[in-house]
């Protein structure tokens, strides 16, 4: 229906944001695994940049079927087997790319040691209206 296709932008946000970020990061870190999927059973690749959408929230709903705006949030986790500073520098670089798309950082990147790996994590969010273009 026309209404459903009118809301398609809302369902495409995750893919559109991921594609933009992916293209930039792949250029800068050609050997990195940039993925939306949790670790598979295959041998891990480092660094891994895991980009996961969190539950999107419809904003300003009205009685119509049109989705007016969506609060889109994402969590980014950079994992490396090198050291803390490597994890943090990649995470900071990824965070800059989100800032360039006008995302707000929810907490700055922070780093934890997990077994023998370093993991730097942060979240970013942005409210997008139906007529916004990334």
SEDO-703710 format. One record per residue: x, y, z of N, C-alpha, C in turn. Coordinates in pm, whole numbers, plus 50000, padded with zeros to 5 digits. Atoms other than C-alpha are relative to their C-alpha. Example, Ala and Ser with C-alpha at 12.3 -4.5 7.8 and 13.67 -1.06 7.14 Angstrom:
<pts>
<nc1->50089&nc2->49881&nc3->50000&cac1->51230&cac2->49550&cac3->50780&cc1->50090&cc2->50120&cc3->50000>
<nc1->49918&nc2->49881&nc3->49994&cac1->51367&cac2->49894&cac3->50714&cc1->49923&cc2->50109&cc3->50073>
</pts>
This chain:
<pts>
<nc1->50084&nc2->49880&nc3->50000&cac1->50000&cac2->50000&cac3->50000&cc1->50088&cc2->50125&cc3->50000>
<nc1->49925&nc2->49875&nc3->50004&cac1->50104&cac2->50360&cac3->49961&cc1->50047&cc2->50038&cc3->50141>
<nc1->49964&nc2->49967&nc3->49862&cac1->50101&cac2->50407&cac3->50339&cc1->50121&cc2->49919&cc3->50046>
<nc1->49889&nc2->50086&nc3->49957&cac1->50330&cac2->50111&cac3->50401&cc1->50130&cc2->50046&cc3->49937>
<nc1->49878&nc2->49957&nc3->50066&cac1->50578&cac2->50228&cac3->50141&cc1->50042&cc2->50138&cc3->50050>
<nc1->49970&nc2->49869&nc3->49943&cac1->50551&cac2->50576&cac3->50291&cc1->50080&cc2->49989&cc3->50129>
<nc1->49925&nc2->50022&nc3->49876&cac1->50695&cac2->50429&cac3->50612&cc1->50130&cc2->49923&cc3->49977>
<nc1->49884&nc2->50085&nc3->50028&cac1->50969&cac2->50231&cac3->50437&cc1->50130&cc2->50063&cc3->50053>
<nc1->49879&nc2->49931&nc3->49951&cac1->51227&cac2->50496&cac3->50532&cc1->50034&cc2->49957&cc3->50142>
<nc1->49978&nc2->50033&nc3->49859&cac1->51180&cac2->50400&cac3->50898&cc1->50064&cc2->49862&cc3->50014>
<nc1->49947&nc2->50135&nc3->49993&cac1->51256&cac2->50034&cac3->50830&cc1->50138&cc2->49990&cc3->49935>
<nc1->49871&nc2->50000&nc3->50069&cac1->51558&cac2->50126&cac3->50618&cc1->50110&cc2->50071&cc3->50077>
<nc1->49900&nc2->49920&nc3->49928&cac1->51734&cac2->50341&cac3->50879&cc1->50123&cc2->49917&cc3->50034>
<nc1->49886&nc2->50079&nc3->49955&cac1->51950&cac2->50063&cac3->51020&cc1->50095&cc2->49968&cc3->49885>
<nc1->49918&nc2->50037&nc3->50116&cac1->52071&cac2->49946&cac3->50679&cc1->50069&cc2->50122&cc3->49940>
<nc1->49942&nc2->49879&nc3->50059&cac1->52127&cac2->50300&cac3->50551&cc1->50116&cc2->50053&cc3->50084>
<nc1->49894&nc2->49951&nc3->49912&cac1->52330&cac2->50407&cac3->50854&cc1->50119&cc2->49904&cc3->49994>
<nc1->49893&nc2->50100&nc3->50003&cac1->52528&cac2->50082&cac3->50854&cc1->50081&cc2->50012&cc3->49872>
<nc1->49931&nc2->49992&nc3->50129&cac1->52610&cac2->50117&cac3->50483&cc1->50094&cc2->50119&cc3->49993>
<nc1->49916&nc2->49879&nc3->50001&cac1->52741&cac2->50472&cac3->50523&cc1->50123&cc2->49981&cc3->50088>
<nc1->49890&nc2->50020&nc3->49906&cac1->52952&cac2->50385&cac3->50828&cc1->50095&cc2->49892&cc3->49947>
<nc1->49919&nc2->50111&nc3->50052&cac1->53070&cac2->50058&cac3->50672&cc1->50096&cc2->50048&cc3->49891>
<nc1->49918&nc2->49955&nc3->50113&cac1->53195&cac2->50228&cac3->50356&cc1->50121&cc2->50080&cc3->50050>
<nc1->49891&nc2->49917&nc3->49949&cac1->53402&cac2->50481&cac3->50553&cc1->50101&cc2->49918&cc3->50078>
<nc1->49909&nc2->50078&nc3->49916&cac1->53544&cac2->50230&cac3->50800&cc1->50078&cc2->49898&cc3->49919>
<nc1->49932&nc2->50100&nc3->50082&cac1->53626&cac2->49971&cac3->50537&cc1->50118&cc2->50062&cc3->49927>
<nc1->49891&nc2->49928&nc3->50067&cac1->53836&cac2->50232&cac3->50360&cc1->50117&cc2->50020&cc3->50096>
<nc1->49894&nc2->49970&nc3->49903&cac1->54026&cac2->50318&cac3->50678&cc1->50059&cc2->49872&cc3->50062>
<nc1->49956&nc2->50126&nc3->49938&cac1->54046&cac2->49963&cac3->50824&cc1->49966&cc2->49882&cc3->49909>
<nc1->50037&nc2->50103&nc3->50097&cac1->54046&cac2->49728&cac3->50523&cc1->50006&cc2->49857&cc3->50056>
<nc1->49987&nc2->50136&nc3->49946&cac1->54144&cac2->49427&cac3->50737&cc1->49901&cc2->49971&cc3->50113>
<nc1->50093&nc2->50018&nc3->49888&cac1->53881&cac2->49483&cac3->51005&cc1->49875&cc2->49925&cc3->49955>
<nc1->50131&nc2->50059&nc3->50022&cac1->53565&cac2->49275&cac3->51030&cc1->49898&cc2->50102&cc3->50051>
<nc1->50103&nc2->49902&nc3->49964&cac1->53281&cac2->49529&cac3->51026&cc1->49867&cc2->49930&cc3->49980>
<nc1->50114&nc2->50091&nc3->50009&cac1->52961&cac2->49345&cac3->51105&cc1->49884&cc2->50044&cc3->50089>
<nc1->50117&nc2->49980&nc3->49914&cac1->52610&cac2->49358&cac3->51247&cc1->49971&cc2->49873&cc3->50079>
<nc1->50028&nc2->50131&nc3->49941&cac1->52633&cac2->48995&cac3->51361&cc1->50093&cc2->49969&cc3->50116>
<nc1->49919&nc2->50048&nc3->49888&cac1->52751&cac2->48851&cac3->51689&cc1->50107&cc2->49904&cc3->49946>
<nc1->49890&nc2->50087&nc3->50039&cac1->53069&cac2->48644&cac3->51676&cc1->49948&cc2->49866&cc3->49950>
<nc1->50038&nc2->50132&nc3->50052&cac1->53023&cac2->48339&cac3->51457&cc1->50100&cc2->49897&cc3->50051>
<nc1->49912&nc2->50105&nc3->49950&cac1->53191&cac2->48007&cac3->51517&cc1->50133&cc2->49996&cc3->49925>
<nc1->49875&nc2->49997&nc3->50075&cac1->53461&cac2->48087&cac3->51262&cc1->50109&cc2->50068&cc3->50082>
<nc1->49887&nc2->49937&nc3->49931&cac1->53805&cac2->48203&cac3->51366&cc1->49978&cc2->50151&cc3->50004>
<nc1->50025&nc2->49856&nc3->49990&cac1->53772&cac2->48560&cac3->51497&cc1->50101&cc2->50081&cc3->49919>
<nc1->49917&nc2->49905&nc3->50073&cac1->53911&cac2->48850&cac3->51293&cc1->50019&cc2->50122&cc3->50090>
<nc1->49976&nc2->49879&nc3->49920&cac1->54075&cac2->49149&cac3->51462&cc1->50059&cc2->50109&cc3->49911>
<nc1->50106&nc2->49966&nc3->49905&cac1->53987&cac2->49417&cac3->51490&cc1->49862&cc2->49964&cc3->49944>
<nc1->50139&nc2->50017&nc3->50039&cac1->53615&cac2->49342&cac3->51487&cc1->49924&cc2->50125&cc3->50045>
<nc1->50085&nc2->49885&nc3->49968&cac1->53375&cac2->49637&cac3->51475&cc1->49856&cc2->49952&cc3->49988>
<nc1->50137&nc2->50051&nc3->49995&cac1->53031&cac2->49513&cac3->51583&cc1->49905&cc2->50117&cc3->50017>
<nc1->50095&nc2->49888&nc3->50001&cac1->52749&cac2->49757&cac3->51504&cc1->49860&cc2->49942&cc3->50011>
<nc1->50133&nc2->50058&nc3->49978&cac1->52413&cac2->49659&cac3->51652&cc1->49897&cc2->50108&cc3->50028>
<nc1->50109&nc2->49908&nc3->49973&cac1->52092&cac2->49856&cac3->51632&cc1->49931&cc2->49957&cc3->50129>
<nc1->50080&nc2->50027&nc3->49881&cac1->51908&cac2->49885&cac3->51960&cc1->49854&cc2->50024&cc3->49962>
<nc1->50143&nc2->49991&nc3->50032&cac1->51531&cac2->49890&cac3->51981&cc1->49963&cc2->50141&cc3->49951>
<nc1->50040&nc2->49867&nc3->50048&cac1->51412&cac2->50177&cac3->51758&cc1->49866&cc2->50039&cc3->50062>
<nc1->50121&nc2->49952&nc3->49934&cac1->51138&cac2->50392&cac3->51911&cc1->49931&cc2->50102&cc3->49910>
<nc1->50076&nc2->49902&nc3->50078&cac1->50867&cac2->50570&cac3->51718&cc1->49975&cc2->50122&cc3->50087>
<nc1->50022&nc2->49874&nc3->49928&cac1->50844&cac2->50936&cac3->51819&cc1->49882&cc2->50073&cc3->49939>
<nc1->50109&nc2->49916&nc3->50048&cac1->50554&cac2->51179&cac3->51790&cc1->49895&cc2->49923&cc3->49920>
<nc1->50102&nc2->50072&nc3->50077&cac1->50300&cac2->50916&cac3->51685&cc1->49870&cc2->50081&cc3->49996>
<nc1->50133&nc2->49939&nc3->50006&cac1->49964&cac2->51042&cac3->51568&cc1->49902&cc2->49888&cc3->49966>
<nc1->50101&nc2->50104&nc3->50025&cac1->49642&cac2->50862&cac3->51481&cc1->50009&cc2->49946&cc3->49858>
<nc1->49981&nc2->50047&nc3->50137&cac1->49753&cac2->50822&cac3->51121&cc1->50093&cc2->49880&cc3->49999>
<nc1->49910&nc2->50115&nc3->50011&cac1->49955&cac2->50528&cac3->50993&cc1->50142&cc2->50044&cc3->49963>
<nc1->49867&nc2->49948&nc3->50035&cac1->50245&cac2->50752&cac3->50893&cc1->50092&cc2->50000&cc3->50122>
<nc1->49899&nc2->49988&nc3->49893&cac1->50561&cac2->50715&cac3->51105&cc1->50069&cc2->50135&cc3->49979>
<nc1->49945&nc2->49865&nc3->50015&cac1->50673&cac2->51073&cac3->51168&cc1->50149&cc2->50007&cc3->50030>
<nc1->49858&nc2->49999&nc3->49968&cac1->51003&cac2->51017&cac3->51338&cc1->50036&cc2->49881&cc3->50086>
<nc1->49949&nc2->50118&nc3->49931&cac1->51218&cac2->50746&cac3->51488&cc1->50125&cc2->50038&cc3->50076>
<nc1->49877&nc2->49987&nc3->49924&cac1->51472&cac2->50758&cac3->51768&cc1->50080&cc2->49873&cc3->49973>
<nc1->49919&nc2->50114&nc3->50039&cac1->51743&cac2->50532&cac3->51629&cc1->50127&cc2->49997&cc3->50084>
<nc1->49881&nc2->50014&nc3->49915&cac1->52013&cac2->50401&cac3->51865&cc1->50080&cc2->49879&cc3->49954>
<nc1->49914&nc2->50109&nc3->50041&cac1->52309&cac2->50181&cac3->51796&cc1->50111&cc2->49983&cc3->50103>
<nc1->49887&nc2->50027&nc3->49911&cac1->52577&cac2->50014&cac3->52006&cc1->50116&cc2->49948&cc3->49917>
<nc1->49880&nc2->50038&nc3->50074&cac1->52929&cac2->49979&cac3->51873&cc1->50099&cc2->49939&cc3->50097>
<nc1->49901&nc2->50067&nc3->49916&cac1->53180&cac2->49736&cac3->52018&cc1->50119&cc2->49964&cc3->49911>
<nc1->49876&nc2->50027&nc3->50073&cac1->53538&cac2->49729&cac3->51891&cc1->50082&cc2->49902&cc3->50082>
<nc1->49922&nc2->50102&nc3->49930&cac1->53733&cac2->49416&cac3->51983&cc1->50134&cc2->49981&cc3->49929>
<nc1->49867&nc2->50023&nc3->50056&cac1->54106&cac2->49370&cac3->51936&cc1->50080&cc2->49909&cc3->50093>
<nc1->49910&nc2->50082&nc3->49917&cac1->54372&cac2->49128&cac3->52056&cc1->50133&cc2->50073&cc3->50022>
<nc1->49876&nc2->49924&nc3->49983&cac1->54636&cac2->49406&cac3->52058&cc1->50010&cc2->50060&cc3->50140>
<nc1->49991&nc2->49933&nc3->49870&cac1->54593&cac2->49649&cac3->52348&cc1->49887&cc2->50101&cc3->50015>
<nc1->50106&nc2->49903&nc3->49969&cac1->54366&cac2->49903&cac3->52513&cc1->50003&cc2->50118&cc3->49904>
<nc1->49994&nc2->49877&nc3->50081&cac1->54492&cac2->50199&cac3->52310&cc1->49954&cc2->49974&cc3->49856>
<nc1->50048&nc2->50034&nc3->50135&cac1->54423&cac2->50019&cac3->51980&cc1->49848&cc2->49998&cc3->49999>
<nc1->50146&nc2->50006&nc3->49991&cac1->54066&cac2->49943&cac3->52086&cc1->49940&cc2->50139&cc3->50010>
<nc1->50054&nc2->49866&nc3->49977&cac1->54012&cac2->50299&cac3->52204&cc1->50018&cc2->50089&cc3->49877>
<nc1->49979&nc2->49911&nc3->50114&cac1->54163&cac2->50464&cac3->51897&cc1->49904&cc2->49965&cc3->49887>
<nc1->50097&nc2->50040&nc3->50104&cac1->53945&cac2->50261&cac3->51660&cc1->49859&cc2->50045&cc3->50041>
<nc1->50133&nc2->49959&nc3->49952&cac1->53636&cac2->50325&cac3->51875&cc1->49980&cc2->50151&cc3->49985>
<nc1->50009&nc2->49854&nc3->50014&cac1->53711&cac2->50699&cac3->51875&cc1->49979&cc2->50039&cc3->49854>
<nc1->50014&nc2->49975&nc3->50143&cac1->53744&cac2->50692&cac3->51498&cc1->49857&cc2->49969&cc3->49954>
<nc1->50138&nc2->50036&nc3->50035&cac1->53409&cac2->50512&cac3->51464&cc1->49904&cc2->50106&cc3->50056>
<nc1->50086&nc2->49899&nc3->49936&cac1->53251&cac2->50760&cac3->51707&cc1->49998&cc2->50129&cc3->49918>
<nc1->49993&nc2->49879&nc3->50083&cac1->53372&cac2->51049&cac3->51490&cc1->49910&cc2->49987&cc3->49878>
<nc1->50083&nc2->50020&nc3->50120&cac1->53194&cac2->50897&cac3->51190&cc1->49852&cc2->50018&cc3->50035>
<nc1->50139&nc2->49981&nc3->49957&cac1->52868&cac2->50887&cac3->51387&cc1->49972&cc2->50148&cc3->50028>
<nc1->50017&nc2->49857&nc3->49974&cac1->52920&cac2->51246&cac3->51502&cc1->49983&cc2->50076&cc3->49868>
<nc1->50011&nc2->49935&nc3->50131&cac1->52965&cac2->51344&cac3->51136&cc1->49859&cc2->49984&cc3->49942>
<nc1->50138&nc2->50021&nc3->50045&cac1->52615&cac2->51202&cac3->51074&cc1->49900&cc2->50062&cc3->50098>
<nc1->50082&nc2->49927&nc3->49902&cac1->52483&cac2->51421&cac3->51362&cc1->49946&cc2->49914&cc3->50114>
<nc1->50040&nc2->50083&nc3->49887&cac1->52446&cac2->51133&cac3->51608&cc1->50053&cc2->50060&cc3->50129>
<nc1->49954&nc2->49963&nc3->49865&cac1->52472&cac2->51205&cac3->51980&cc1->50063&cc2->49876&cc3->50061>
<nc1->49938&nc2->50114&nc3->49933&cac1->52714&cac2->50983&cac3->52170&cc1->49938&cc2->49984&cc3->50138>
<nc1->50055&nc2->50031&nc3->49869&cac1->52557&cac2->50813&cac3->52470&cc1->50112&cc2->49935&cc3->50078>
<nc1->49880&nc2->50052&nc3->49935&cac1->52860&cac2->50775&cac3->52687&cc1->50113&cc2->49999&cc3->49900>
<nc1->49883&nc2->50004&nc3->50086&cac1->53206&cac2->50814&cac3->52541&cc1->50048&cc2->49855&cc3->49997>
<nc1->49948&nc2->50138&nc3->50005&cac1->53388&cac2->50497&cac3->52433&cc1->50074&cc2->49965&cc3->50130>
<nc1->49926&nc2->50048&nc3->49883&cac1->53513&cac2->50294&cac3->52730&cc1->50049&cc2->49860&cc3->49968>
<nc1->49933&nc2->50124&nc3->50035&cac1->53734&cac2->49988&cac3->52732&cc1->50001&cc2->49902&cc3->50116>
<nc1->49992&nc2->50107&nc3->49900&cac1->53723&cac2->49655&cac3->52917&cc1->50083&cc2->49886&cc3->49943>
<nc1->49928&nc2->50119&nc3->50042&cac1->53948&cac2->49353&cac3->52906&cc1->49907&cc2->49880&cc3->50015>
<nc1->50085&nc2->50119&nc3->49997&cac1->53757&cac2->49036&cac3->52818&cc1->50087&cc2->49882&cc3->49959>
<nc1->49902&nc2->50107&nc3->50023&cac1->53973&cac2->48726&cac3->52850&cc1->50130&cc2->50064&cc3->49952>
<nc1->49875&nc2->49942&nc3->50051&cac1->54273&cac2->48812&cac3->52631&cc1->49974&cc2->50112&cc3->49901>
<nc1->50037&nc2->49899&nc3->50098&cac1->54084&cac2->49069&cac3->52426&cc1->49966&cc2->50132&cc3->50067>
<nc1->50041&nc2->49867&nc3->49956&cac1->54023&cac2->49440&cac3->52460&cc1->49875&cc2->50039&cc3->49923>
<nc1->50126&nc2->49961&nc3->50063&cac1->53671&cac2->49565&cac3->52392&cc1->49965&cc2->50143&cc3->50039>
<nc1->50040&nc2->49861&nc3->49977&cac1->53581&cac2->49933&cac3->52355&cc1->49857&cc2->50015&cc3->49948>
<nc1->50144&nc2->49993&nc3->50029&cac1->53209&cac2->50014&cac3->52358&cc1->49949&cc2->50143&cc3->50014>
<nc1->50075&nc2->49875&nc3->49981&cac1->52989&cac2->50318&cac3->52304&cc1->49868&cc2->49987&cc3->49927>
<nc1->50129&nc2->49996&nc3->50069&cac1->52637&cac2->50401&cac3->52192&cc1->49983&cc2->50137&cc3->49936>
<nc1->50029&nc2->49875&nc3->50070&cac1->52510&cac2->50664&cac3->51953&cc1->49852&cc2->49999&cc3->49965>
<nc1->50141&nc2->49997&nc3->50036&cac1->52160&cac2->50784&cac3->51882&cc1->49966&cc2->50129&cc3->49927>
<nc1->50043&nc2->49889&nc3->50082&cac1->51976&cac2->51016&cac3->51650&cc1->49850&cc2->49987&cc3->49977>
<nc1->50141&nc2->50001&nc3->50038&cac1->51613&cac2->51114&cac3->51602&cc1->49992&cc2->50044&cc3->49855>
<nc1->50015&nc2->49972&nc3->50142&cac1->51529&cac2->51101&cac3->51233&cc1->49854&cc2->50022&cc3->49969>
<nc1->50135&nc2->49976&nc3->50045&cac1->51219&cac2->51253&cac3->51081&cc1->49983&cc2->49941&cc3->49861>
<nc1->50030&nc2->50068&nc3->50127&cac1->51049&cac2->51105&cac3->50776&cc1->50064&cc2->50071&cc3->49881>
<nc1->49943&nc2->49927&nc3->50114&cac1->51191&cac2->51381&cac3->50554&cc1->50150&cc2->50027&cc3->50015>
<nc1->49855&nc2->49983&nc3->49982&cac1->51547&cac2->51369&cac3->50689&cc1->50078&cc2->49913&cc3->49903>
<nc1->49909&nc2->50079&nc3->50081&cac1->51831&cac2->51251&cac3->50469&cc1->50134&cc2->49994&cc3->50072>
<nc1->49870&nc2->50013&nc3->49933&cac1->52148&cac2->51114&cac3->50620&cc1->50111&cc2->50056&cc3->49910>
</pts>
